């Protein structure tokens, strides 16, 4: 029994067409991840500008009601994991609190 798979059956070798499909799909995922990372960085910059303006006007760095709207939007679109994703995104965009 293999220690990492929990099964005694060996993995079947991939057919060439399967390997092509997987390779192409992984390239697409890598491209999407690159776009997502670029968008997260852009969101961080926009969030920083909002925080600076809010603080300069005497406000608070974080607006909890706005964060709740964002959490709800992600939860509605992606379910419970969306809430976790939104929390991580908000944490990244808050900067040092």
C-alpha positions in Angstrom: 0.0 0.0 0.0 1.4 3.4 -1.0 1.9 5.8 1.9 0.5 8.8 0.1 -2.4 7.5 -1.9 -4.0 5.0 0.4 -4.5 2.6 -2.6 -2.6 -0.4 -3.8 -3.4 0.1 -7.5 -0.6 1.8 -9.5 -1.5 5.0 -11.4 -2.4 4.3 -15.0 -0.2 6.1 -17.5 -1.8 9.1 -19.3 -2.7 8.7 -22.9 -0.9 11.3 -25.1 -4.2 13.1 -25.8 -5.0 13.2 -22.1 -1.5 14.7 -21.4 -2.1 17.3 -24.1 -5.5 18.3 -22.6 -4.0 18.5 -19.1 -0.9 20.4 -20.3 -3.1 23.0 -22.2 -5.4 23.4 -19.3 -2.5 23.9 -16.9 -1.1 26.6 -19.1 -4.5 28.3 -19.1 -4.6 28.1 -15.3 -1.2 29.6 -15.1 -2.3 32.5 -17.3 -5.5 33.0 -15.3 -3.4 33.0 -12.1 -1.2 35.6 -13.5 -4.2 37.8 -14.3 -5.7 37.2 -10.9 -2.4 38.2 -9.2 -2.2 41.4 -11.3 -5.8 42.3 -10.4 -5.1 41.7 -6.7 -2.1 44.0 -6.8 -4.2 46.6 -8.6 -7.0 46.2 -6.0 -4.4 46.7 -3.2 -3.2 50.0 -4.8 -6.8 51.3 -5.2 -7.6 50.3 -1.6 -4.5 52.1 -0.4 -5.6 55.3 -2.2 -9.0 55.1 -0.6 -7.5 54.5 2.8 -5.2 57.5 2.4 -8.1 59.8 1.4 -10.3 58.6 4.2 -7.5 59.1 6.8 -6.6 62.5 5.4 -10.3 63.5 5.8 -10.2 62.5 9.4 -12.0 59.1 8.9 -11.1 55.6 9.8 -8.8 53.4 7.7 -11.3 50.6 7.5 -15.1 50.9 6.9 -16.6 47.8 8.3 -20.0 48.2 6.6 -18.2 48.2 3.3 -16.2 45.1 4.2 -19.4 43.4 5.1 -20.9 44.2 1.7 -17.8 42.7 0.0 -17.9 39.5 2.2 -21.6 39.1 1.4 -21.0 39.5 -2.4 -18.3 36.8 -2.4 -20.4 34.5 -0.2 -23.4 34.9 -2.5 -21.3 34.1 -5.7 -19.0 31.4 -4.3 -20.6 30.0 -1.2 -18.8 29.6 2.1 -15.3 29.4 0.5 -16.0 32.8 -1.1 -16.2 34.3 2.4 -12.7 32.9 3.2 -11.4 34.3 -0.1 -12.9 37.7 0.5 -11.4 37.8 4.1 -8.0 37.1 2.6 -8.4 39.7 0.0 -9.6 42.3 2.5 -6.6 41.5 4.7 -4.2 41.9 1.8 -5.8 45.2 0.9 -5.9 46.7 4.4 -2.2 47.0 4.7 -0.8 47.4 8.2 -3.6 48.3 10.6 
